[in-house]
Structure formats: C-alpha cells, structure tokens
Amino acid sequence: MRLRQGLYALGVACGLMGLGCQKQEPPTVPMDVPAAPPPTNTVPREGPAATAPVVHQVLEVKAGGPADAAPDAGKPAAIADAAPDSGSAGVAAWTTAAVEKPRGEPPAITLRSVRTGTHADYDRTVFEFDGPRLPGYHLGYVKTPVQQCGSGDDVKTPGEAALEVRFTLARAHDDQGQATVAQRTLKPALPSVLALERLCDFEGEVTWVLGTTRRAPFRVLELTNPTRLVLDVQH
C-alpha cells in the first residue's frame, strides 16, 4: 500500500513540476519538408553532366579577366586593333577608319573564295583562304574611281563610296596561273554592298573593292576552320 501511494505521489509531483519523468524519444523530421534551394551563380549542367548527380559549385568572378582568350573554332578569333564588344571576346567595333593588320611571312596565302550575304542590320563579305592563317590586310574607304593595278585603268564602282580590301602576302591563282576565284566582278546588289571588283593579283598582293551605297561603318573579323576574313558593312 505504501509503495503504491509513493509511486502515485511521485507521478503527481512530475505532472505539477513539468518534469520529464518518462523516456523521451528523439524528434523526427517530417518527410515533406522542402530541401534548401541551391546556391546562385552555379555552373550550368549541360551535355553528359545533365544526367549526373547534382553538384553545386559557386563560380568565382574576377574583374579584368582574360577577355582576349581564344574562342571556339568558327567564332571570332582576333580583330585588327579593335575594341571588343561587351560580352563578346574578339568581336570588332564598327568604324569608318582604316583597319590594318600587317603580316608578311612567306609563302603567299591563296584566296579560295569570295562570297556575300545579307543580315538584319549589315551585309557580309567573306574571303576564304587556304591554310591555318590569314595574310596581312588593309581595309579602308578610298577615293573613286579606283584603278586596276596592272593597267592603271579606272574602275567605276556603283554607289557613293568604295571600300578597298588589300591582302599581302597573298595570291588569287594556283601554281599553273589559273584564277582560284573565277569571277572578277560580283554584283550582289545588297542593301549596302552593291558590287565587288577584283583590282589586283600581282606580286603577292590581292585587292578587291566594294562599291557601297554610302560611307557606312564596317567591322572586320578573323574566323578559323576554315580560315576566313569577314567584312561586315552596316545598312
């Protein structure tokens, strides 16, 4: 009797004093609690990594990074002394001033094709060459009429301005003397570029001139795989 009374009194005391007299179980975490969000600025998952387990890695951004790092093949690789556009490594600024990048290492590099096309805001002319490198070049607006380098005859170009493209050391013929670009004159009649004329292929110099509607800003890009010089003229 006294034992039962003592146990009863002890239970009442625990209840009144708020004491944990019973064995406590560890708390459980509900299974439907959402996971913490991933950190921001994480490396995107692409290609095979998209099926791999998620691993968050914070990117470290430093000011003054290597803006002139070589881009992928087929993208702008280098520009002749032109400031790059924001966010695009190696993309030239638009200009009306002459653009020059001298090179003179032999042998002469062979021009293989000249083609044109139009885009939303500019016309594009592409000069494609053999091998892994471009010859030296000079691009700029010149007085009209222009002259053929051999005969000195005047060449009238359509439009209000003439944009000359000169390559050195370069050639537009093969070892047998046959022209590698069959057409000396192209008339694409684009919004800015009306016509192209080959002026010279002599002693390591190849010159083309573009007849343009006006003295419009242009930009120059070097592309690889295959080796190309790209000339864009604004509309």
C-alpha positions in Angstrom: 0.0 0.0 0.0 2.7 2.5 1.0 4.6 1.6 -2.2 1.6 2.3 -4.4 1.0 5.6 -2.6 4.6 6.6 -3.1 4.5 6.0 -6.8 1.3 7.9 -7.1 2.7 10.9 -5.2 5.8 10.8 -7.5 3.6 10.9 -10.6 1.6 13.8 -9.3 4.8 15.7 -8.5 6.2 15.1 -12.0 3.0 16.5 -13.5 2.9 19.6 -11.3 6.5 20.5 -11.8 6.6 19.8 -15.5 9.4 17.3 -15.2 10.1 14.8 -18.0 9.9 11.7 -15.9 9.2 9.5 -18.9 11.7 8.3 -21.5 12.0 10.9 -24.3 12.2 9.7 -28.0 14.3 11.7 -30.5 12.3 14.1 -32.6 11.5 13.1 -36.2 11.8 15.3 -39.3 8.7 15.3 -41.5 9.4 13.8 -44.9 7.6 16.6 -46.8 9.9 19.4 -45.6 11.3 21.0 -48.8 15.0 20.9 -49.4 17.1 24.1 -49.2 17.4 25.9 -52.5 20.7 25.6 -54.4 23.2 28.4 -54.3 23.1 31.1 -57.0 25.8 31.5 -59.7 26.1 27.8 -60.1 27.8 26.0 -63.0 25.0 25.1 -65.6 24.6 21.4 -66.3 25.0 20.6 -70.0 25.6 17.5 -72.1 26.5 14.4 -70.2 26.6 16.3 -66.9 22.8 16.8 -67.2 22.3 13.2 -66.1 25.0 13.1 -63.4 24.2 13.8 -59.7 23.8 17.5 -59.0 27.0 19.1 -57.6 26.7 22.8 -56.8 29.8 24.8 -57.4 30.0 28.6 -56.9 31.7 30.4 -59.7 34.4 32.9 -58.9 34.2 36.1 -60.9 37.2 38.3 -61.1 37.5 41.7 -62.7 39.8 42.2 -65.6 39.6 38.6 -66.8 41.2 37.3 -70.0 38.9 39.0 -72.5 41.2 38.1 -75.3 41.1 34.3 -74.7 40.9 32.3 -77.9 37.2 31.4 -78.6 36.0 28.2 -80.2 36.7 27.4 -83.8 34.4 29.1 -86.2 34.0 32.1 -83.9 35.8 35.4 -84.0 39.5 34.7 -83.1 41.2 38.0 -83.4 40.5 41.6 -84.6 42.8 44.1 -86.1 43.3 46.6 -83.3 39.6 46.9 -82.5 38.0 47.1 -79.1 35.7 44.0 -78.4 32.0 44.4 -77.9 30.7 43.9 -74.4 30.4 40.2 -73.6 31.8 39.0 -76.9 35.5 38.3 -76.9 37.2 39.3 -80.1 34.3 41.0 -81.8 35.3 44.2 -83.6 33.8 47.6 -83.1 32.2 49.4 -86.0 34.3 52.1 -87.7 34.8 54.1 -90.8 38.5 54.4 -90.3 41.1 52.2 -92.0 41.8 48.8 -90.3 45.2 47.3 -90.8 47.0 44.2 -89.6 50.4 43.7 -91.3 51.8 40.3 -91.9 54.5 39.4 -94.4 55.5 35.8 -93.8 56.1 33.8 -97.0 54.8 31.9 -98.8 51.8 33.8 -100.2 48.5 32.5 -99.0 45.9 31.5 -101.6 42.5 33.1 -101.7 39.9 30.4 -102.4 36.5 32.0 -102.4 34.7 35.3 -102.1 31.0 35.3 -101.1 28.4 37.7 -99.9 25.2 37.7 -97.9 22.9 40.0 -96.0 21.8 40.0 -92.4 19.2 42.1 -90.5 21.5 45.1 -90.0 24.5 44.6 -92.2 25.9 42.9 -95.4 28.6 40.4 -95.0 31.5 39.6 -97.4 33.7 36.5 -96.7 37.2 36.0 -98.0 38.3 32.4 -97.5 41.9 31.3 -97.6 44.0 28.1 -97.7 45.9 27.0 -94.6 45.7 27.9 -90.9 46.5 31.6 -91.1 45.4 34.8 -92.9 47.7 37.1 -94.9 48.2 40.7 -93.8 45.4 43.1 -94.7 44.4 46.7 -95.0 40.8 47.8 -95.3 39.5 51.3 -95.8 37.5 53.7 -97.9 39.4 55.1 -100.9 38.7 57.8 -103.5 36.9 57.0 -106.6 37.4 56.0 -109.3 39.8 53.2 -108.4 42.4 51.7 -110.7 43.4 48.2 -111.9 46.9 47.5 -110.5 48.3 46.2 -113.9 46.8 48.5 -116.5 46.0 51.5 -114.4 42.6 51.7 -116.0 39.9 53.3 -114.0 37.2 51.1 -112.5 33.8 52.7 -111.7 32.1 51.2 -108.7 28.3 51.7 -108.0 27.2 53.6 -105.0 28.6 56.6 -103.3 31.7 55.0 -101.7 34.4 52.5 -102.4 35.7 50.2 -99.6 39.1 48.6 -100.6 40.3 45.3 -99.2 44.0 44.6 -99.8 45.8 41.4 -98.8 49.6 40.8 -98.5 51.3 38.3 -99.0 48.5 36.7 -100.9 47.6 35.4 -104.3 44.3 34.6 -106.2 45.8 32.0 -108.6 47.3 28.5 -108.4 50.7 27.2 -109.4 49.6 27.0 -113.0 48.4 30.6 -113.0 44.7 29.8 -113.1 42.5 32.1 -111.1 41.2 30.5 -107.9 38.2 32.8 -107.8 36.7 32.7 -111.3 34.6 35.8 -111.1 36.4 39.1 -111.1 33.1 41.0 -110.7 30.3 40.2 -108.3 27.0 42.2 -108.2 25.0 41.0 -105.2 23.0 44.3 -105.1 22.6 44.1 -101.3 21.3 46.9 -99.1 24.8 48.3 -98.5 27.2 46.3 -100.8 26.2 46.8 -104.4 29.2 45.2 -106.2 32.7 43.8 -105.8 35.6 44.0 -108.2 39.0 42.4 -108.1 41.6 45.0 -108.8 44.9 43.2 -108.3 46.5 39.8 -108.1 50.2 40.6 -108.6 53.5 40.2 -106.8 52.0 39.0 -103.5 49.1 41.5 -103.4 45.4 40.7 -103.8 43.0 43.7 -103.8 39.2 43.8 -104.0 37.0 46.9 -103.9 33.4 47.0 -102.7 31.0 49.6 -104.1 28.8 50.7 -101.2 25.7 52.8 -101.0 27.4 55.2 -98.6 30.5 55.5 -96.4 28.9 53.2 -93.9 30.6 51.9 -90.7 32.2 48.4 -91.1 33.9 45.8 -88.9 36.5 43.1 -89.6 36.6 39.6 -88.0 39.0 36.7 -88.4 37.5 33.3 -88.4 39.0 29.8 -88.4 38.2 26.3 -89.6 38.3 27.3 -92.5 40.4 30.5 -92.4 38.3 33.5 -93.3 38.4 37.3 -93.2 34.9 38.6 -92.7 33.9 42.1 -93.6 30.5 43.4 -92.3 29.1 46.7 -93.7 26.2 48.3 -91.8 22.9 49.0 -93.6 
